[in-house]
């Protein structure tokens, strides 16, 4: 699916364009791709121009929403198909996404991209073949690419998440020269697709599943056995668990995960907001 290359607006950006026009400016300089770059937009009375294309000034925009040009108007980067899924701006530039209002990436203390970079560093991807089990917006994959990974297999089950990726300039595009053919992104359920991967064919693993209540199979001993099968001996795995409140959930999910990984053939320890494990 080709990636979108038009402007992305948020409420502050829309207001800035309108304020610049109201002030008589002929040009506004800022970012129209969520902080990936900065440049000029040429302002006229009824339209503004960016990268050679003309656009109408937006109607009032909502907070916590990103808008893209859908050929007729600026529309929210959101879809509803049993659940509302949307791309959500952050103060860091790189967006997060939500499913039915539940934020899927941490953003309170740092950019979700920087958060991904710290986690990817734990598995030392340089020159390795990496499996990214639940690709999401692709920040793990992007950080692996910048760290000179040899190849990364990424799976994503949700078609709407794959659509969000095509509109997010922070999500890596497998078809661009920057990816260099190293990123293989597959629309599939990794709990099924992993059975087709060869034994010991993966050097490092990144596992960022939805929370346990949504995808319990991705926390199961049977799935961890598959991870152990495809990962070579000595290979590292980072498993995101988050830090669910033990007082309200009654469970210590990180320690449960570590114990189950040990049973599957890993040495495991708590690290960051998850578990770092090494294949024995």
DODRENTOR-870769 format. One record per residue (C-alpha): residue in one letter; z, x, y; chain. Coordinates in nm, 3 decimals. Each point is the difference from the previous one (the first is absolute). Layout:
N
<a, <Z, X, Y>, A>
...
This chain:
280
<x, <0.000, 0.000, 0.000>, A>
<x, <-0.104, 0.160, 0.333>, A>
<x, <0.269, 0.082, 0.253>, A>
<x, <0.016, -0.175, 0.336>, A>
<x, <-0.084, 0.213, 0.304>, A>
<x, <0.056, -0.242, 0.288>, A>
<x, <0.299, -0.026, 0.235>, A>
<x, <0.347, -0.104, -0.112>, A>
<x, <0.216, -0.182, 0.252>, A>
<x, <0.372, -0.070, 0.024>, A>
<x, <0.174, -0.205, 0.266>, A>
<x, <0.088, 0.306, 0.216>, A>
<x, <-0.357, 0.132, -0.020>, A>
<x, <-0.149, -0.338, 0.090>, A>
<x, <0.234, -0.030, 0.295>, A>
<x, <-0.085, 0.354, 0.113>, A>
<x, <-0.374, -0.078, 0.002>, A>
<x, <0.055, -0.316, 0.204>, A>
<x, <0.235, 0.176, 0.242>, A>
<x, <-0.251, 0.280, 0.056>, A>
<x, <-0.275, -0.252, 0.076>, A>
<x, <0.229, -0.196, 0.233>, A>
<x, <0.077, 0.323, 0.184>, A>
<x, <-0.368, 0.063, 0.064>, A>
<x, <-0.036, 0.293, -0.241>, A>
<x, <-0.343, 0.079, -0.143>, A>
<x, <0.147, 0.180, -0.300>, A>
<x, <0.305, -0.019, -0.222>, A>
<x, <0.103, 0.296, -0.215>, A>
<x, <0.208, -0.047, -0.311>, A>
<x, <-0.014, -0.049, -0.376>, A>
<x, <-0.194, -0.283, -0.160>, A>
<x, <0.051, 0.127, -0.356>, A>
<x, <0.381, -0.011, -0.037>, A>
<x, <0.060, 0.346, 0.138>, A>
<x, <-0.257, 0.192, -0.202>, A>
<x, <-0.190, 0.091, 0.315>, A>
<x, <-0.009, -0.069, 0.373>, A>
<x, <-0.294, -0.061, 0.227>, A>
<x, <-0.152, -0.215, 0.273>, A>
<x, <-0.092, -0.368, 0.002>, A>
<x, <-0.238, -0.099, 0.280>, A>
<x, <0.114, -0.311, 0.184>, A>
<x, <-0.216, -0.271, 0.153>, A>
<x, <0.084, -0.346, 0.130>, A>
<x, <-0.059, -0.195, -0.322>, A>
<x, <-0.028, 0.265, -0.271>, A>
<x, <0.113, 0.350, -0.087>, A>
<x, <-0.190, 0.268, -0.186>, A>
<x, <0.118, 0.242, -0.270>, A>
<x, <-0.220, 0.233, -0.205>, A>
<x, <-0.309, -0.167, 0.139>, A>
<x, <0.098, -0.355, -0.096>, A>
<x, <0.108, -0.280, 0.235>, A>
<x, <0.296, -0.229, -0.069>, A>
<x, <0.158, -0.295, 0.183>, A>
<x, <0.348, 0.037, 0.139>, A>
<x, <0.249, -0.136, -0.254>, A>
<x, <0.193, -0.322, 0.028>, A>
<x, <0.379, 0.044, -0.001>, A>
<x, <0.098, 0.200, -0.310>, A>
<x, <0.308, -0.038, -0.218>, A>
<x, <0.269, 0.261, -0.053>, A>
<x, <0.012, 0.191, -0.331>, A>
<x, <-0.367, -0.071, -0.063>, A>
<x, <-0.313, 0.216, -0.008>, A>
<x, <-0.337, -0.152, 0.091>, A>
<x, <-0.353, 0.102, -0.098>, A>
<x, <-0.341, -0.116, 0.119>, A>
<x, <-0.147, -0.233, -0.263>, A>
<x, <-0.338, -0.040, 0.179>, A>
<x, <0.109, -0.314, 0.187>, A>
<x, <0.352, 0.065, 0.128>, A>
<x, <0.305, 0.219, -0.042>, A>
<x, <0.172, -0.118, -0.319>, A>
<x, <0.333, 0.104, -0.155>, A>
<x, <-0.013, 0.253, -0.281>, A>
<x, <0.159, -0.250, -0.236>, A>
<x, <-0.093, -0.214, -0.299>, A>
<x, <0.164, -0.282, -0.190>, A>
<x, <-0.071, -0.043, -0.370>, A>
<x, <0.323, -0.126, -0.149>, A>
<x, <0.190, 0.246, 0.221>, A>
<x, <-0.047, 0.109, 0.360>, A>
<x, <-0.096, 0.366, 0.016>, A>
<x, <-0.045, 0.173, 0.334>, A>
<x, <-0.029, 0.341, 0.161>, A>
<x, <0.290, 0.053, 0.243>, A>
<x, <0.008, 0.249, 0.289>, A>
<x, <0.278, 0.255, 0.035>, A>
<x, <0.116, 0.219, 0.285>, A>
<x, <-0.130, 0.300, -0.197>, A>
<x, <-0.369, -0.095, -0.002>, A>
<x, <-0.045, -0.023, -0.377>, A>
<x, <0.058, -0.366, -0.093>, A>
<x, <0.201, -0.152, -0.281>, A>
<x, <-0.086, -0.322, -0.180>, A>
<x, <0.192, -0.311, -0.096>, A>
<x, <-0.026, -0.253, -0.279>, A>
<x, <0.160, -0.333, 0.095>, A>
<x, <0.196, 0.176, 0.273>, A>
<x, <0.138, 0.273, -0.228>, A>
<x, <-0.073, 0.347, 0.139>, A>
<x, <-0.153, 0.219, -0.270>, A>
<x, <0.047, 0.344, 0.161>, A>
<x, <0.301, 0.157, 0.178>, A>
<x, <-0.047, 0.032, 0.376>, A>
<x, <0.349, -0.007, 0.153>, A>
<x, <0.045, 0.375, 0.048>, A>
<x, <-0.347, 0.153, -0.023>, A>
<x, <-0.367, -0.072, -0.049>, A>
<x, <-0.086, -0.138, -0.344>, A>
<x, <-0.260, 0.277, -0.014>, A>
<x, <0.264, 0.269, 0.059>, A>
<x, <0.221, -0.168, -0.259>, A>
<x, <-0.285, 0.024, -0.250>, A>
<x, <-0.059, 0.365, 0.089>, A>
<x, <0.362, 0.094, -0.087>, A>
<x, <-0.021, -0.176, -0.334>, A>
<x, <-0.339, 0.147, -0.091>, A>
<x, <0.134, 0.350, 0.074>, A>
<x, <0.253, -0.045, -0.283>, A>
<x, <-0.277, -0.002, -0.263>, A>
<x, <-0.189, 0.295, 0.157>, A>
<x, <-0.353, -0.146, -0.033>, A>
<x, <-0.203, 0.304, 0.106>, A>
<x, <-0.271, 0.072, -0.260>, A>
<x, <0.129, -0.273, -0.234>, A>
<x, <-0.125, -0.320, -0.156>, A>
<x, <0.230, -0.276, 0.130>, A>
<x, <0.051, -0.360, -0.109>, A>
<x, <0.093, -0.246, 0.277>, A>
<x, <0.104, -0.307, -0.196>, A>
<x, <0.028, -0.261, 0.277>, A>
<x, <-0.224, 0.115, 0.282>, A>
<x, <0.102, -0.245, 0.274>, A>
<x, <-0.138, 0.111, 0.337>, A>
<x, <-0.083, 0.340, -0.146>, A>
<x, <0.247, 0.217, 0.190>, A>
<x, <0.097, 0.190, -0.316>, A>
<x, <-0.368, 0.065, -0.066>, A>
<x, <-0.065, 0.110, 0.359>, A>
<x, <0.289, 0.247, -0.012>, A>
<x, <-0.123, 0.136, -0.333>, A>
<x, <-0.346, 0.054, 0.148>, A>
<x, <0.138, 0.188, 0.299>, A>
<x, <0.206, 0.213, -0.242>, A>
<x, <-0.320, 0.106, -0.185>, A>
<x, <0.042, -0.205, -0.314>, A>
<x, <-0.271, 0.064, -0.259>, A>
<x, <-0.040, -0.368, -0.092>, A>
<x, <0.199, -0.318, 0.040>, A>
<x, <-0.030, -0.314, -0.212>, A>
<x, <0.133, -0.300, 0.196>, A>
<x, <0.040, -0.355, -0.127>, A>
<x, <0.065, -0.315, 0.202>, A>
<x, <0.038, -0.343, -0.156>, A>
<x, <-0.012, -0.218, 0.313>, A>
<x, <-0.351, -0.063, 0.139>, A>
<x, <0.144, -0.096, 0.339>, A>
<x, <0.177, 0.336, 0.027>, A>
<x, <-0.334, 0.167, -0.067>, A>
<x, <-0.145, -0.209, 0.285>, A>
<x, <0.281, 0.115, 0.232>, A>
<x, <-0.090, 0.360, -0.085>, A>
<x, <-0.356, -0.051, 0.126>, A>
<x, <0.138, -0.107, 0.340>, A>
<x, <0.271, 0.266, 0.030>, A>
<x, <-0.121, 0.330, 0.151>, A>
<x, <0.299, 0.176, -0.159>, A>
<x, <-0.116, -0.096, -0.351>, A>
<x, <-0.228, 0.256, -0.165>, A>
<x, <-0.356, -0.104, -0.079>, A>
<x, <-0.114, 0.134, -0.340>, A>
<x, <-0.360, 0.013, 0.127>, A>
<x, <0.049, 0.221, 0.306>, A>
<x, <-0.068, 0.375, 0.009>, A>
<x, <0.372, 0.055, 0.070>, A>
<x, <0.081, -0.131, -0.348>, A>
<x, <-0.264, 0.225, -0.151>, A>
<x, <-0.024, -0.211, -0.314>, A>
<x, <0.360, 0.083, -0.086>, A>
<x, <0.135, -0.355, 0.038>, A>
<x, <-0.077, -0.255, -0.270>, A>
<x, <0.130, -0.346, 0.101>, A>
<x, <-0.007, -0.271, -0.265>, A>
<x, <0.076, -0.371, 0.033>, A>
<x, <0.213, -0.046, -0.310>, A>
<x, <0.351, -0.064, -0.130>, A>
<x, <0.133, 0.346, -0.084>, A>
<x, <0.226, -0.139, -0.273>, A>
<x, <-0.321, -0.077, -0.190>, A>
<x, <-0.233, 0.269, 0.133>, A>
<x, <0.234, 0.287, -0.088>, A>
<x, <-0.064, -0.056, -0.370>, A>
<x, <-0.356, 0.128, 0.058>, A>
<x, <0.115, 0.336, 0.141>, A>
<x, <0.004, 0.296, -0.237>, A>
<x, <0.320, 0.169, -0.116>, A>
<x, <0.126, 0.278, 0.231>, A>
<x, <-0.296, -0.054, 0.238>, A>
<x, <0.214, -0.027, 0.315>, A>
<x, <0.179, 0.285, 0.179>, A>
<x, <0.220, -0.207, 0.234>, A>
<x, <0.092, -0.364, 0.049>, A>
<x, <0.085, -0.222, 0.298>, A>
<x, <0.144, -0.340, -0.089>, A>
<x, <0.074, -0.244, 0.284>, A>
<x, <0.019, -0.342, -0.168>, A>
<x, <0.090, -0.332, 0.161>, A>
<x, <0.367, -0.086, -0.026>, A>
<x, <0.142, -0.068, -0.346>, A>
<x, <0.008, -0.378, 0.045>, A>
<x, <-0.376, -0.010, 0.056>, A>
<x, <-0.126, 0.262, -0.248>, A>
<x, <0.272, 0.064, -0.256>, A>
<x, <-0.257, 0.128, -0.251>, A>
<x, <-0.052, 0.307, 0.221>, A>
<x, <0.368, 0.092, -0.049>, A>
<x, <-0.002, -0.049, -0.376>, A>
<x, <0.062, 0.259, -0.269>, A>
<x, <-0.342, -0.088, -0.148>, A>
<x, <-0.174, 0.089, 0.328>, A>
<x, <0.205, 0.317, 0.042>, A>
<x, <-0.109, 0.100, -0.351>, A>
<x, <-0.360, -0.028, 0.122>, A>
<x, <0.079, 0.213, 0.306>, A>
<x, <0.151, 0.263, -0.228>, A>
<x, <-0.304, -0.013, -0.228>, A>
<x, <-0.257, 0.067, 0.275>, A>
<x, <0.206, 0.259, 0.189>, A>
<x, <-0.015, 0.359, -0.121>, A>
<x, <0.322, 0.182, -0.089>, A>
<x, <0.165, 0.134, 0.311>, A>
<x, <-0.184, -0.250, 0.221>, A>
<x, <0.195, -0.173, 0.277>, A>
<x, <0.041, -0.369, 0.074>, A>
<x, <0.137, -0.161, 0.316>, A>
<x, <0.103, -0.362, -0.058>, A>
<x, <0.082, -0.204, 0.311>, A>
<x, <0.284, -0.247, -0.059>, A>
<x, <0.136, -0.068, 0.346>, A>
<x, <0.372, -0.047, 0.043>, A>
<x, <0.079, -0.361, -0.084>, A>
<x, <0.351, -0.106, 0.099>, A>
<x, <0.215, 0.028, -0.313>, A>
<x, <0.255, -0.242, 0.142>, A>
<x, <-0.258, -0.279, 0.032>, A>
<x, <-0.229, 0.086, -0.291>, A>
<x, <0.271, 0.110, -0.242>, A>
<x, <-0.230, 0.278, -0.122>, A>
<x, <-0.049, 0.369, 0.060>, A>
<x, <-0.378, 0.008, -0.037>, A>
<x, <-0.049, 0.375, 0.070>, A>
<x, <0.246, 0.097, -0.274>, A>
<x, <-0.145, -0.257, -0.239>, A>
<x, <-0.345, 0.150, 0.060>, A>
<x, <0.128, 0.356, -0.048>, A>
<x, <0.166, -0.096, -0.330>, A>
<x, <-0.315, -0.172, -0.129>, A>
<x, <-0.217, 0.296, 0.099>, A>
<x, <0.235, 0.234, -0.188>, A>
<x, <-0.046, -0.218, -0.308>, A>
<x, <-0.378, 0.027, 0.041>, A>
<x, <0.000, 0.381, 0.001>, A>
<x, <0.073, 0.104, 0.358>, A>
<x, <0.273, 0.196, 0.175>, A>
<x, <0.089, -0.223, 0.295>, A>
<x, <0.205, 0.025, 0.318>, A>
<x, <0.042, -0.216, 0.309>, A>
<x, <-0.211, 0.121, 0.295>, A>
<x, <-0.070, -0.154, 0.342>, A>
<x, <-0.024, -0.377, -0.063>, A>
<x, <-0.101, 0.029, -0.362>, A>
<x, <0.003, 0.221, -0.307>, A>
<x, <-0.163, 0.340, -0.053>, A>
<x, <-0.071, 0.074, -0.365>, A>
<x, <-0.159, 0.280, -0.202>, A>
<x, <-0.174, -0.050, -0.333>, A>
<x, <0.190, 0.183, -0.273>, A>
